[in-house]
Structures are given as C-alpha cells and as structure tokens.
Amino acid sequence: MTFQEQIQQGIPSILPPKKIYDLAINHAPKRKAILSAEEKKLALKNALRYFEPQHHAELITEFSEELEQYGRIYMYRFRPDYRMYARPISEYPGKSEQAKAIMLMIQNNLDYAVAQHPHELITYGGNGAVFQNWAQYLLTMQYLSEMTNEQTLTMYSGHPMGLFPSHAEAPRVVVTNGMVIPNYSKPDDWEKMNALGVSQYGQMTAGSYMYIGPQGIVHGTTITVLNGFRKIKLNPEGNLFVTSGLGGMSGAQPKAGNIAGCITVCAEVNPKITKIRHEQGWINEIVEDLDELVKRVSLAKANKEVVSIAYLGNVVEVWEKFDQENIKIDLGSDQTSLHNPWAGGYYPVGITFEAANKMMANNPELFKEKVQETLRRHADAINKHTAKGTYFFDYGNAFLLEASRAGAEVMAENNIDFKYPSYVQDIMGPMCFDYGFGPFRWVCTSGKPEDLQKTDTIASQVLEEMAKTAPDEIQQQMQDNIKWIKGAQENKLVVGSQARILYADAEGRIKIAEAFNQAIARGEIGAVVLGRDHHDVSGTDSPYRETSNIYDGSRYTADMAIQNVIGDSFRGATWVSIHNGGGVGWGEVINGGFGMILDGSKEASRRLESMLFWDVNNGISRRSWARNDEAIFAIKRAMSTQPLLKVTIPNIVDETLF
C-alpha cells in the first residue's frame, strides 16, 4: 500500500502483525499501577471499542499485557510502518488543504527527531501526548483525509469523536486535552484517567500539533538568558549558566546558551537523550566525571569560551561540587519536568537511571520520598550559591512549587511567596509579554529549506522597517529579534519541519503574516502554517509561570485562556486547542493555542488580521487591567491604531491613602 492508501484506510480491518519492542528508541518509563481489577477491565473495554468484535479475543491478551507491563495501552501493533515525519503538504491525501496541513503538523510532532517518546506518542515533557494510542492516530488521520471545508473534527483528549457539519469559516479541528472537572485535577486523577484511556496530558504544544522541536524554546531561552545577564549587569562572555534537563523542550538550553554567548552546563540523567542531543549538535561536549567538569569549566572561564557542556548525571551533584570547589555560577535555573515529578520528570540523586525507573513503577511511595529528599538537597545547594551572588530563577517548570511541597528552604520571609522569582516575573513578563511580544512561529508546508530561507528574509525586512518608527519602550525587543532572525540559518535550528520562531507583538505578527500571504499569492513560496507556543501573552493562565506577574489577585483565574481560544475560533483559526496542564502541571494551568494556514487568498488575509490582533491584545488587556505599566502602555498604543478597540483602563490608587 502507498503512504496515501495507508492514511485513508484508518484502522485496518485485517490485524497487522505484532511489533517488536524497539530498544533503540527512547521509551516512556513504566507508569505506576493505579487501576483496580474492575478498572483494568474497564480500560480494556475502552481500548477494544476501536476494533471489530472478531479481533477482541486476540487483542485483549495483548492489551492486558501492555497495561501490566507499561501502565498504559499504547496499541504498539498498530504503529504505522511508514517513516514518521512532516512530508510536503502535496503528499497528503485529502479534500481540504487545511486538513492536510494539520496532518503534516501531527506527523511533525511524532517525528523521531522531534518526539521524546515517539512510540508512546509523547512529544515532550515526559507525558505531553499527541494521542493516547495508535488507534486514535490512525482514525484521526483517516478523518482528516476525508474532511471537506464544510466539516469540523472534534478531538477529545486524543480521541477523534468525529466529523461534524460546520462551514468554511469554522475551525477544521477543535482540540481539548485533559479538560476534567476542577476537583479531579490531582496527579493521581490524571494517572487513573490516562490509564483508563479517557483523558490525556497534551502539554502545551504537543496535543495541539504545534511543537516544532527544541527550536520552539531556543529563542525564548536565548532571550531569557540574555536578559538574565542584563539584569545582573554582566556580559555573557566567560560567565556561567547552570541548569538541567535535555529531554524535550529543555534540550534547547545549551543551544540558547551558545547563541547568548555564555558557558552552559546542563545536567541530564538519561544517557540516550544526552547522546541524541549531542549528535543533533545541541550540545558541544559531554562530561561524565565531576572533577573533569570542574577542570573543563575553569578552563572555559579562563579562556572566555562560548561552550555548552552536558554533565551526564544529577544536577544536584553539580551544584554541590561547584560549591565545594568555589566555581562561581552567575545564572542558575532548572528545566526538568517537575510538573510530572513522580513519573519520570525529575530523578533522585544517588540512584542510577535504570534503578530509579524500576523504583518509580514498583515502589512509587519510596520513589516520591527519594525525589523529595533530592529537592531539599537541590534547594540547599542553590541557597549556598545565591548567598555568594548567583542569580537563580524558576524556569516555570514547577521547581519551586514542588520544592516547597517537599519542605525545602525556598519560601520568602512572609511564607507566602517564593524567595526566588519566576523568570516571567523578573524577565519575560515585564520585558516581553506585557508589551505583547511572544513566540510567533510558522512552518513552510512545502518542506523546502529555500522557502524557509525566503520567509526568514521577509520577516527580517518587516522587522527592520518597523524598528525605524517603533517607540523606545520596545526597541530592545525589536533589535533582539532582528539579530535572532538574521542568525537563524547559521544556528541550524531546524529539527523536523521547516519551521521558524521569533518574538513579535500583534503589529509584527500581522505584518509578517500578511507579507507571507502576499508571497504565497505571487507563487514565491508554498503555503505557510502560522501558530505560536501557548507560552505567550494571551493563551495561558498559569499562576507560577505565564501569569506570575499578575498581582491583582486574579492569577489563579483562567478567563483569559478560555476567552482566547473561543475568540480565535470565530476569528479565523484553522484549528484551536484548550488544555488543562502544561509546563507546570496538571491542575496548575489552563492553556489555549491555534494553528492557521496561509494560502495566498484574500480570505486568509482577512482572517490573519482579525485573529492575530485579538490573539495578542486579549492578553495585553488582562495584563493592563492588573495594573502592569508596560501593558497599560501597550493597550493604549493598540487603541490608537485600531478605532474599534476600546478597553477598560485601570485607575491607579495613591498608596499614601492606605
């Protein structure tokens, strides 16, 4: 069968042979056993409903074994034999170019070069899933191949509920992930519902088909590191940034450190992913011995090198060793998946990677105890360094939240706030999000590198023209992004699809998108998919990350994210998504995203202007109402350019009245 025929057949009527479990692939750890005997029976019933009754007797034994062995039913047998990657859009079967673009993005999320655990359909973050099982993937791709522009596909946590009649202006796909009743958002609730096959953790961009590999966070991390050094009035050259995590988005950190121009030490416990990142060129060197690491970092400092070093081991050992050896850490953070601390997101010190994975599945209570002991040690070591002048920030991965729950010394004197800021509070919030700058991204559906190069040139020209008249308040952001996009090709950021990201405000996003659409209309480039990270101005309500610099008491509300995705859906998005969970954990965040295809048409031009303006200014208005000075400036500027925009501006109370 051809690739197109395989897509169109969906779930095959004749069972394919069982697949051999490929040990060369980076697999998800075994999930803890959480289902009762009756619930296991229910999980099997739920899985078998995808298949014709004549296959149930054969599949029930196999699925039962998967559930026992891995804690989930992945349906490995149904994993396709074709290579998983984002093909040029012309190679996908279908009646709708919009649907073909979504198929392209789904396959990019599952590309072996992009996905963290591709055989478990997990893109990043340890549990950020595109689908719960391979039957869902097959059925979804079949639906997309059949869809017309008069239909909408509804996705319930990886399950394609079906195609419903709609209209050409409606989204082609509406995605929800993990949208459970609020009182059922504890970690064990997720474990149980996921094991039953009824809900999944979509992370931020995994379950919304908008992940573009580590590049997606390289830019944001570069800006964070640059502005972190600016905050402490240091040049990055010859100075040290220490962090951990190379598995998913965290793999971007060493590349970002190189672009920023500092020395980066990034610890990782997983040998397989460390090797992959080294082969991909995202890290320069791997060191496995602490004494050797001390010598290497000392040499790099003396020579003012720009170098990224992966330490294969636990980051706690690095912090403690550098304290003992008086190695000065200038910037410090952590980007392990602490939203998922008990299922592979963070590993205890003093235990091998293999032994920890066994303990996680077989003795979860002891594993949790060891993780919390490690968090206390981790925090103690950080505190010793910050006493010597290290600037430490929480990277929005719930490090401080979980450390506090473990009893670590991370609380401020008021015992309410953390003693260290979130990077959004100190850096990204006031410097970027409040002004409307966030991670705008695009994918060239032709798959041609030359198309990506042309879009880089277009974006650079648009930004340079805008910078001529941009107000002083946002000149730094403009110049950082012009420098970024001009160096994008030489930094070799593409992993998977021909994609790019930069930080832009609403004006920049609209002008860049319109320039792309005109280039498509002229036949200079193929169709382009627009999107963004959910980690943005408007899409995410997350009290410990995206909205951590909201101080009016509303940071625990989720009106902004819900309004965002509803507004995007009727203003022209090709697909929209809303998730419970993300980088800081299940029950800790609500985040929404979109995808939009540009095809060179007048309709695309109208949609992009309407939707992108809303997608950013919704968030600026909320930040302005919270009395954030930069957002007040930005929303007033937006109102001066758009007469139909009228936003309530807060009145500031004189503090002396209190």
C-alpha positions as CSV (number, residue, x, y, z in Angstrom):
1,M,0.0,0.0,0.0
2,T,1.1,3.5,-0.7
3,F,1.5,6.1,2.1
4,Q,-1.7,7.8,1.0
5,E,-3.6,4.5,0.9
6,Q,-2.4,3.7,4.4
7,I,-3.6,7.0,5.7
8,Q,-7.0,6.6,4.0
9,Q,-7.6,3.1,5.4
10,G,-7.6,4.2,9.0
11,I,-7.7,1.3,11.4
12,P,-7.0,-1.8,9.3
13,S,-9.7,-4.5,9.1
14,I,-7.0,-7.2,9.0
15,L,-4.8,-7.1,12.1
16,P,-1.2,-6.2,11.3
17,P,1.5,-8.4,12.9
18,K,2.7,-7.6,16.4
19,K,5.6,-5.2,16.6
20,I,8.9,-5.9,18.2
21,Y,9.6,-3.6,21.1
22,D,12.4,-1.4,19.8
23,L,15.1,-1.0,22.4
24,A,16.9,1.6,20.3
25,I,14.0,4.1,20.8
26,N,13.8,6.4,23.8
27,H,10.7,5.0,25.5
28,A,8.5,6.4,28.2
29,P,9.0,5.0,31.7
30,K,6.6,2.5,33.0
31,R,3.6,4.3,34.7
32,K,2.7,3.2,38.2
33,A,-0.1,0.7,38.7
34,I,-3.1,2.7,39.8
35,L,-6.2,0.8,38.5
36,S,-8.3,-1.7,40.5
37,A,-9.2,-5.0,38.9
38,E,-12.6,-3.6,37.8
39,E,-10.9,-0.5,36.4
40,K,-8.4,-2.6,34.4
41,K,-11.4,-4.4,32.9
42,L,-12.9,-1.0,32.0
43,A,-9.6,0.1,30.5
44,L,-9.6,-3.0,28.2
45,K,-13.2,-2.4,27.2
46,N,-12.3,1.2,26.4
47,A,-9.4,0.1,24.2
48,L,-11.2,-2.7,22.4
49,R,-14.1,-0.4,21.3
50,Y,-11.9,0.8,18.5
51,F,-11.8,-2.7,16.9
52,E,-14.3,-5.1,15.3
53,P,-15.5,-7.8,17.7
54,Q,-13.8,-10.6,15.8
55,H,-10.4,-9.2,16.9
56,H,-11.2,-8.8,20.6
57,A,-10.1,-12.2,21.7
58,E,-6.6,-11.8,20.2
59,L,-6.2,-8.1,21.2
60,I,-7.5,-8.4,24.8
61,T,-4.5,-10.5,25.9
62,E,-2.0,-8.2,24.2
63,F,-3.6,-5.0,25.6
64,S,-3.7,-6.6,29.0
65,E,0.0,-7.3,28.8
66,E,0.7,-3.7,27.8
67,L,-1.3,-2.4,30.7
68,E,0.6,-4.6,33.2
69,Q,4.0,-4.0,31.6
70,Y,3.8,-0.3,30.8
71,G,0.9,1.0,32.8
72,R,-0.8,2.2,29.6
73,I,-2.4,0.6,26.5
74,Y,-0.4,2.1,23.6
75,M,-1.5,-0.5,20.9
76,Y,2.0,-0.8,19.6
77,R,0.8,-3.4,17.0
78,F,-0.9,-0.5,15.1
79,R,2.1,1.8,14.9
80,P,2.5,2.5,11.1
81,D,5.4,1.1,9.2
82,Y,6.0,4.2,7.2
83,R,8.5,6.8,8.3
84,M,7.1,9.4,10.6
85,Y,7.9,13.0,9.6
86,A,6.4,16.1,8.1
87,R,6.1,15.4,4.4
88,P,5.4,18.2,1.9
89,I,1.7,19.1,2.0
90,S,1.2,17.8,-1.5
91,E,1.9,14.2,-0.4
92,Y,-1.1,14.0,1.9
93,P,-4.4,12.6,0.7
94,G,-7.5,14.8,1.2
95,K,-10.1,17.2,0.0
96,S,-9.1,20.1,2.3
97,E,-5.7,21.9,2.2
98,Q,-6.4,22.9,5.8
99,A,-6.8,19.3,6.9
100,K,-3.6,18.3,5.0
101,A,-1.7,21.0,6.9
102,I,-2.9,19.5,10.2
103,M,-1.8,16.0,9.1
104,L,1.6,17.5,8.4
105,M,1.8,19.1,11.8
106,I,0.7,15.9,13.6
107,Q,3.4,13.9,11.9
108,N,6.0,16.5,12.7
109,N,5.1,16.2,16.4
110,L,5.8,12.4,16.2
111,D,8.9,12.6,14.1
112,Y,11.7,10.6,15.8
113,A,14.0,13.6,15.6
114,V,11.3,15.7,17.4
115,A,9.4,13.5,19.8
116,Q,10.8,12.5,23.2
117,H,9.0,9.1,23.3
118,P,7.7,8.6,19.7
119,H,6.4,5.0,20.1
120,E,4.3,6.2,23.1
121,L,3.1,9.2,21.1
122,I,4.7,11.6,23.6
123,T,6.3,14.7,22.1
124,Y,8.0,16.2,25.2
125,G,7.8,16.8,28.9
126,G,7.7,13.1,29.8
127,N,3.9,12.9,29.3
128,G,3.0,15.5,26.6
129,A,0.9,13.3,24.3
130,V,-0.4,13.9,20.8
131,F,-2.6,10.8,21.2
132,Q,-3.2,8.1,23.9
133,N,-2.8,5.2,21.5
134,W,-2.1,4.3,17.9
135,A,-5.7,3.6,17.0
136,Q,-6.5,7.3,17.8
137,Y,-3.7,8.3,15.4
138,L,-4.9,6.1,12.6
139,L,-8.5,7.2,12.9
140,T,-7.7,10.9,13.2
141,M,-5.5,10.8,10.0
142,Q,-8.3,9.0,8.2
143,Y,-10.9,11.6,9.2
144,L,-8.6,14.4,8.1
145,S,-8.1,12.7,4.7
146,E,-11.9,12.6,4.2
147,M,-12.7,16.1,5.6
148,T,-14.1,18.9,3.5
149,N,-14.1,22.6,4.4
150,E,-17.7,22.2,5.4
151,Q,-16.8,19.9,8.4
152,T,-15.1,20.2,11.8
153,L,-13.3,17.3,13.6
154,T,-13.7,17.3,17.4
155,M,-10.8,15.9,19.4
156,Y,-11.5,14.7,23.0
157,S,-8.1,14.2,24.6
158,G,-6.6,12.4,21.7
159,H,-9.8,10.6,20.7
160,P,-11.4,11.8,17.4
161,M,-15.0,12.0,18.3
162,G,-16.0,12.5,14.7
163,L,-16.6,14.9,11.8
164,F,-19.5,17.3,12.2
165,P,-21.1,19.6,9.7
166,S,-19.9,23.2,10.0
167,H,-18.9,25.8,7.5
168,A,-15.8,27.1,5.7
169,E,-15.2,29.9,8.3
170,A,-15.2,27.5,11.2
171,P,-12.1,25.8,12.6
172,R,-11.3,22.5,10.8
173,V,-10.4,20.9,14.2
174,V,-11.2,21.7,17.8
175,V,-8.9,20.1,20.3
176,T,-9.5,19.6,24.1
177,N,-7.0,17.9,26.3
178,G,-7.4,17.0,30.0
179,M,-10.4,19.2,30.5
180,V,-11.6,17.5,33.6
181,I,-13.9,18.7,36.4
182,P,-11.7,21.0,38.6
183,N,-11.9,18.8,41.7
184,Y,-10.4,15.9,39.7
185,S,-7.1,17.6,38.7
186,K,-4.8,15.9,41.1
187,P,-1.8,14.0,39.7
188,D,-3.3,10.6,40.6
189,D,-6.6,11.6,38.9
190,W,-4.6,12.1,35.7
191,E,-2.8,8.8,36.1
192,K,-6.1,7.0,36.5
193,M,-7.9,8.7,33.7
194,N,-5.0,8.3,31.3
195,A,-4.7,4.6,32.2
196,L,-8.4,4.2,31.5
197,G,-7.9,5.8,28.1
198,V,-10.3,8.7,28.7
199,S,-8.0,11.7,29.1
200,Q,-4.5,12.8,28.3
201,Y,-1.9,15.4,29.1
202,G,-1.5,17.5,25.9
203,Q,1.3,19.6,27.4
204,M,1.2,23.0,25.7
205,T,2.0,22.3,22.0
206,A,2.2,18.5,21.9
207,G,-1.5,17.9,22.0
208,S,-2.3,20.9,19.8
209,Y,0.1,19.8,16.9
210,M,2.2,22.9,17.1
211,Y,5.5,21.7,18.5
212,I,8.5,22.4,16.3
213,G,11.3,20.7,18.2
214,P,13.7,22.3,20.6
215,Q,13.8,25.4,18.3
216,G,10.4,26.4,19.7
217,I,12.0,27.2,23.0
218,V,15.6,28.1,21.9
219,H,14.5,31.6,21.1
220,G,12.7,32.2,24.3
221,T,15.5,30.7,26.3
222,T,18.0,32.8,24.4
223,I,16.1,36.0,25.3
224,T,15.8,34.8,28.9
225,V,19.5,34.1,29.2
226,L,20.4,37.4,27.5
227,N,18.1,39.4,29.7
228,G,19.1,37.5,32.8
229,F,22.7,38.6,32.3
230,R,21.5,42.1,31.5
231,K,19.5,42.1,34.8
232,I,22.7,41.3,36.8
233,K,24.7,43.7,34.6
234,L,27.1,41.1,33.3
235,N,28.2,40.3,29.8
236,P,27.5,36.6,29.0
237,E,31.1,36.1,27.7
238,G,33.1,33.9,30.0
239,N,30.3,33.7,32.6
240,L,28.4,30.6,33.7
241,F,24.8,29.4,33.3
242,V,24.0,26.1,35.2
243,T,20.7,24.2,34.6
244,S,19.4,20.7,34.0
245,G,17.2,18.8,31.5
246,L,17.9,17.8,27.9
247,G,14.8,15.6,27.3
248,G,12.2,17.7,25.5
249,M,12.0,21.5,25.4
250,S,14.8,21.6,28.0
251,G,17.1,20.3,25.3
252,A,17.1,23.9,23.9
253,Q,19.0,25.3,26.8
254,P,22.6,24.6,25.7
255,K,22.0,25.8,22.2
256,A,20.4,29.0,23.6
257,G,23.4,29.5,25.9
258,N,25.7,29.3,22.9
259,I,23.7,31.8,21.0
260,A,23.6,34.1,24.0
261,G,27.4,33.7,24.3
262,C,28.0,32.2,27.7
263,I,29.3,28.9,29.2
264,T,26.4,26.5,29.8
265,V,26.5,23.4,32.0
266,C,23.3,21.4,31.6
267,A,22.9,18.1,33.6
268,E,20.9,15.2,32.3
269,V,20.4,11.7,33.8
270,N,19.3,9.9,30.7
271,P,22.3,8.7,28.6
272,K,20.2,8.1,25.5
273,I,18.7,11.6,25.2
274,T,22.1,13.1,26.1
275,K,23.7,11.2,23.2
276,I,20.9,12.3,20.8
277,R,21.2,16.0,21.7
278,H,25.0,15.7,21.2
279,E,24.5,14.1,17.8
280,Q,22.0,16.8,16.9
281,G,24.5,19.5,17.7
282,W,22.5,21.0,20.5
283,I,25.4,20.5,23.0
284,N,29.1,20.7,22.3
285,E,30.6,18.3,24.8
286,I,29.6,15.5,27.2
287,V,31.4,15.1,30.6
288,E,30.7,12.2,33.0
289,D,33.1,13.0,35.8
290,L,32.6,15.8,38.3
291,D,36.4,16.5,38.7
292,E,36.7,16.7,34.9
293,L,33.7,19.0,34.8
294,V,35.3,21.4,37.3
295,K,38.5,21.5,35.2
296,R,36.6,22.0,32.0
297,V,34.5,24.9,33.3
298,S,37.6,26.5,34.9
299,L,39.3,26.4,31.6
300,A,36.3,27.8,29.8
301,K,36.1,30.7,32.2
302,A,39.8,31.5,31.9
303,N,39.6,31.5,28.1
304,K,36.1,33.2,28.0
305,E,34.8,30.4,25.8
306,V,31.3,30.0,24.4
307,V,30.6,26.4,25.0
308,S,27.8,24.1,26.1
309,I,28.6,21.1,28.3
310,A,26.3,18.3,29.2
311,Y,27.0,16.6,32.5
312,L,25.7,13.0,32.4
313,G,24.4,12.8,35.9
314,N,22.3,14.5,38.5
315,V,22.3,18.3,38.6
316,V,22.4,18.3,42.4
317,E,25.9,16.8,42.2
318,V,26.9,19.8,40.0
319,W,25.5,22.4,42.4
320,E,27.2,20.7,45.4
321,K,30.5,20.2,43.6
322,F,30.7,23.7,42.3
323,D,30.0,25.0,45.8
324,Q,32.9,22.9,47.3
325,E,35.3,24.0,44.5
326,N,34.2,27.7,44.6
327,I,33.1,27.7,41.0
328,K,31.1,30.9,40.5
329,I,27.7,30.3,38.9
330,D,26.3,33.5,37.5
331,L,22.9,32.4,36.3
332,G,21.1,29.3,37.6
333,S,17.9,27.6,36.9
334,D,16.3,24.2,36.2
335,Q,14.1,22.8,33.4
336,T,13.4,19.2,34.4
337,S,9.7,18.2,34.1
338,L,8.7,18.9,37.6
339,H,5.1,19.2,36.6
340,N,5.5,15.4,36.4
341,P,7.7,14.6,39.4
342,W,6.6,11.1,40.2
343,A,6.6,9.7,36.7
344,G,10.0,10.5,35.2
345,G,10.0,14.3,35.2
346,Y,12.7,14.5,37.9
347,Y,15.1,11.9,39.2
348,P,16.5,11.3,42.7
349,V,20.2,11.8,43.3
350,G,22.4,8.8,44.2
351,I,20.3,6.2,42.3
352,T,21.1,5.1,38.7
353,F,18.7,6.0,35.9
354,E,17.7,2.3,35.4
355,A,17.2,1.7,39.2
356,A,15.1,4.9,39.5
357,N,12.8,3.8,36.6
358,K,12.2,0.5,38.3
359,M,11.5,2.1,41.7
360,M,9.1,4.6,40.0
361,A,6.9,1.7,38.8
362,N,7.4,-0.8,41.5
363,N,7.7,1.3,44.7
364,P,6.2,4.7,43.9
365,E,6.0,5.8,47.5
366,L,9.7,5.3,48.0
367,F,10.4,7.0,44.7
368,K,8.4,10.0,45.8
369,E,10.3,10.1,49.1
370,K,13.7,10.0,47.3
371,V,12.6,12.7,44.9
372,Q,11.6,15.0,47.7
373,E,14.9,14.3,49.6
374,T,16.7,15.3,46.4
375,L,14.6,18.5,46.0
376,R,15.6,19.5,49.5
377,R,19.3,18.9,48.7
378,H,18.9,20.7,45.4
379,A,17.4,23.8,47.1
380,D,20.1,23.8,49.8
381,A,22.8,23.8,47.2
382,I,21.2,26.6,45.3
383,N,20.8,28.6,48.5
384,K,24.6,28.3,49.1
385,H,25.3,29.7,45.7
386,T,22.8,32.5,45.8
387,A,24.4,33.6,49.1
388,K,27.6,34.0,47.0
389,G,25.9,36.1,44.4
390,T,24.3,33.6,41.9
391,Y,21.1,34.9,40.3
392,F,18.6,31.9,40.4
393,F,15.2,32.0,38.7
394,D,12.4,29.4,38.5
395,Y,12.1,28.4,34.8
396,G,8.3,27.8,35.1
397,N,8.7,24.1,35.5
398,A,7.2,24.0,39.0
399,F,10.7,23.6,40.6
400,L,10.0,26.0,43.5
401,L,6.4,24.7,43.8
402,E,7.5,21.1,44.2
403,A,10.5,22.0,46.3
404,S,8.2,23.9,48.7
405,R,5.9,20.9,48.9
406,A,8.9,18.8,49.8
407,G,9.8,21.1,52.7
408,A,12.8,22.7,51.0
409,E,14.0,26.2,52.1
410,V,12.6,28.1,49.2
411,M,10.0,30.4,50.9
412,A,10.3,34.1,51.4
413,E,10.0,35.6,54.9
414,N,6.3,36.1,54.5
415,N,5.9,32.3,54.0
416,I,3.6,33.0,51.1
417,D,5.9,33.9,48.2
418,F,9.0,32.1,47.0
419,K,12.4,33.5,47.7
420,Y,13.3,33.3,44.1
421,P,11.4,34.8,41.2
422,S,9.8,33.1,38.3
423,Y,11.6,34.1,35.1
424,V,8.2,35.5,33.9
425,Q,8.1,37.8,37.0
426,D,11.6,39.2,36.5
427,I,12.3,38.8,32.8
428,M,9.7,37.7,30.3
429,G,6.6,39.3,31.8
430,P,7.6,42.9,32.1
431,M,10.1,42.8,29.2
432,C,8.0,40.9,26.6
433,F,4.5,39.6,27.5
434,D,3.2,42.9,28.9
435,Y,4.3,44.7,25.7
436,G,2.6,42.0,23.6
437,F,5.8,40.2,22.5
438,G,5.6,36.4,22.4
439,P,6.6,33.3,20.4
440,F,5.1,33.6,16.9
441,R,6.0,30.7,14.7
442,W,5.5,29.4,11.2
443,V,6.0,26.2,9.2
444,C,6.7,26.0,5.4
445,T,4.4,23.2,4.2
446,S,6.4,22.7,1.0
447,G,9.1,21.2,3.2
448,K,11.7,23.2,1.1
449,P,14.6,24.8,3.0
450,E,14.6,27.6,0.4
451,D,11.1,28.5,1.4
452,L,12.1,28.8,5.0
453,Q,15.1,31.0,3.9
454,K,12.7,33.3,2.0
455,T,10.4,33.6,4.9
456,D,13.4,34.5,7.2
457,T,14.3,37.3,4.8
458,I,10.7,38.5,4.6
459,A,10.4,38.6,8.4
460,S,13.7,40.3,8.8
461,Q,12.8,43.0,6.3
462,V,9.4,43.6,8.0
463,L,11.0,43.9,11.5
464,E,13.7,46.3,10.3
465,E,11.1,48.5,8.7
466,M,9.0,48.5,11.9
467,A,12.1,49.3,14.0
468,K,12.5,52.6,12.3
469,T,9.4,54.0,13.9
470,A,9.0,51.7,17.0
471,P,8.8,53.6,20.3
472,D,11.8,53.5,22.6
473,E,10.0,51.2,25.0
474,I,10.2,48.2,22.6
475,Q,13.4,48.9,20.7
476,Q,15.4,46.3,22.7
477,Q,12.8,43.6,21.8
478,M,12.9,44.6,18.1
479,Q,16.7,44.6,17.9
480,D,17.0,41.2,19.7
481,N,14.6,39.7,17.2
482,I,16.2,41.2,14.2
483,K,19.5,39.8,15.4
484,W,17.9,36.4,16.0
485,I,16.2,36.0,12.6
486,K,19.3,37.1,10.7
487,G,21.3,34.4,12.5
488,A,18.6,31.8,12.3
489,Q,20.1,29.9,9.3
490,E,23.7,29.8,10.7
491,N,22.5,28.5,14.1
492,K,21.0,25.4,12.4
493,L,17.8,25.4,14.4
494,V,15.6,23.2,12.2
495,V,14.7,19.8,13.7
496,G,11.8,18.2,11.8
497,S,9.7,20.5,9.8
498,Q,11.0,23.7,8.0
499,A,9.9,25.9,10.9
500,R,10.9,29.2,12.5
501,I,10.0,31.1,15.6
502,L,10.6,34.7,16.7
503,Y,9.1,37.0,19.3
504,A,6.7,39.6,17.9
505,D,3.8,41.8,19.0
506,A,0.5,41.9,17.3
507,E,1.6,44.5,14.8
508,G,4.7,42.4,13.9
509,R,2.8,39.2,13.6
510,I,0.1,40.7,11.4
511,K,2.7,42.4,9.1
512,I,4.9,39.3,8.8
513,A,1.9,37.1,8.1
514,E,0.5,39.4,5.5
515,A,3.9,39.6,3.8
516,F,4.0,35.8,3.7
517,N,0.4,35.6,2.3
518,Q,1.3,38.0,-0.5
519,A,4.5,36.0,-1.3
520,I,2.3,32.8,-1.5
521,A,-0.1,34.6,-3.8
522,R,2.8,35.6,-6.1
523,G,3.9,32.0,-6.2
524,E,7.3,32.7,-4.5
525,I,6.7,30.2,-1.6
526,G,4.3,27.5,-0.8
527,A,1.5,27.6,1.9
528,V,2.6,28.5,5.4
529,V,1.1,27.4,8.8
530,L,1.1,30.0,11.5
531,G,1.0,29.3,15.2
532,R,2.6,30.1,18.5
533,D,3.7,28.4,21.7
534,H,0.9,28.5,24.3
535,H,3.6,30.1,26.5
536,D,2.6,33.6,25.3
537,V,0.9,36.9,26.1
538,S,-2.6,35.7,26.0
539,G,-3.1,32.0,25.6
540,T,-2.2,30.7,29.1
541,D,-3.3,31.3,32.6
542,S,-0.6,29.8,34.8
543,P,0.0,31.4,38.3
544,Y,3.5,30.1,38.6
545,R,4.6,31.0,35.1
546,E,2.8,32.9,32.3
547,T,0.7,35.0,34.7
548,S,3.0,35.0,37.7
549,N,3.5,38.8,37.2
550,I,-0.2,39.4,37.7
551,Y,-0.6,40.9,41.1
552,D,-4.2,41.9,41.4
553,G,-5.3,38.5,42.8
554,S,-6.5,37.1,39.5
555,R,-3.6,35.0,38.6
556,Y,-5.5,31.8,39.7
557,T,-8.4,32.6,37.3
558,A,-8.5,31.2,33.7
559,D,-10.8,33.6,31.9
560,M,-8.0,34.8,29.6
561,A,-7.1,31.4,28.2
562,I,-10.8,30.4,27.7
563,Q,-11.6,33.7,26.1
564,N,-8.5,33.4,23.9
565,V,-9.4,30.1,22.3
566,I,-13.1,31.0,21.9
567,G,-12.1,34.3,20.2
568,D,-9.6,32.6,17.9
569,S,-12.1,30.0,16.8
570,F,-14.6,32.6,15.3
571,R,-12.0,35.0,14.0
572,G,-10.4,32.6,11.5
573,A,-8.1,30.0,13.1
574,T,-7.7,26.7,11.2
575,W,-7.7,24.8,14.4
576,V,-7.9,25.7,18.1
577,S,-7.0,23.8,21.3
578,I,-7.6,24.2,25.0
579,H,-5.7,22.2,27.6
580,N,-5.6,21.5,31.3
581,G,-2.0,21.1,32.2
582,G,1.2,22.3,30.6
583,G,4.8,23.0,31.7
584,V,3.8,23.4,35.4
585,G,1.4,20.5,35.8
586,W,-2.0,19.0,35.6
587,G,-4.4,21.2,37.5
588,E,-1.9,24.1,37.7
589,V,-2.6,25.8,34.3
590,I,-5.1,26.2,31.5
591,N,-3.7,27.0,28.1
592,G,-5.0,27.6,24.7
593,G,-3.5,27.6,21.2
594,F,-4.2,27.8,17.5
595,G,-3.0,27.0,14.0
596,M,-3.7,28.9,10.9
597,I,-2.9,28.1,7.3
598,L,-2.0,30.9,4.8
599,D,-2.8,30.0,1.2
600,G,-2.3,33.4,-0.5
601,S,-6.1,34.2,-0.6
602,K,-7.9,37.3,0.3
603,E,-9.8,35.3,2.9
604,A,-6.6,34.3,4.6
605,S,-5.5,37.9,4.7
606,R,-8.8,38.9,6.4
607,R,-8.6,36.1,8.9
608,L,-5.0,36.7,9.9
609,E,-5.6,40.3,10.7
610,S,-8.7,39.7,12.7
611,M,-7.4,36.7,14.6
612,L,-3.8,37.7,15.3
613,F,-4.9,41.2,16.6
614,W,-7.3,39.5,19.1
615,D,-4.9,36.7,20.0
616,V,-2.4,39.2,21.4
617,N,-4.5,42.1,22.6
618,N,-6.8,39.9,24.7
619,G,-3.8,39.2,26.9
620,I,-2.4,42.7,27.0
621,S,-5.8,44.0,28.1
622,R,-5.9,41.5,31.0
623,R,-2.3,42.5,32.0
624,S,-3.2,46.1,31.7
625,W,-6.3,45.7,34.0
626,A,-3.9,44.1,36.5
627,R,-2.1,47.5,36.6
628,N,1.0,46.4,34.8
629,D,2.6,49.6,33.5
630,E,4.1,48.1,30.3
631,A,0.7,46.6,29.4
632,I,-1.1,49.8,30.0
633,F,1.3,51.5,27.6
634,A,0.8,48.7,25.0
635,I,-3.0,48.6,25.1
636,K,-3.2,52.4,24.8
637,R,-1.0,52.1,21.8
638,A,-3.2,49.4,20.3
639,M,-6.3,51.5,20.8
640,S,-4.6,54.4,19.0
641,T,-4.1,52.3,15.9
642,Q,-7.5,50.4,15.9
643,P,-10.6,52.6,16.3
644,L,-12.8,49.6,17.0
645,L,-10.8,48.6,20.1
646,K,-12.0,50.1,23.4
647,V,-10.5,48.6,26.6
648,T,-11.2,49.5,30.2
649,I,-8.1,51.1,31.7
650,P,-7.5,50.8,35.4
651,N,-7.4,53.9,37.7
652,I,-4.3,53.8,39.9
653,V,-4.8,54.3,43.6
654,D,-2.5,56.6,45.6
655,E,-0.6,54.4,48.0
656,T,-0.5,57.1,50.6
657,L,-4.2,56.7,51.1
658,F,-3.5,53.4,52.9
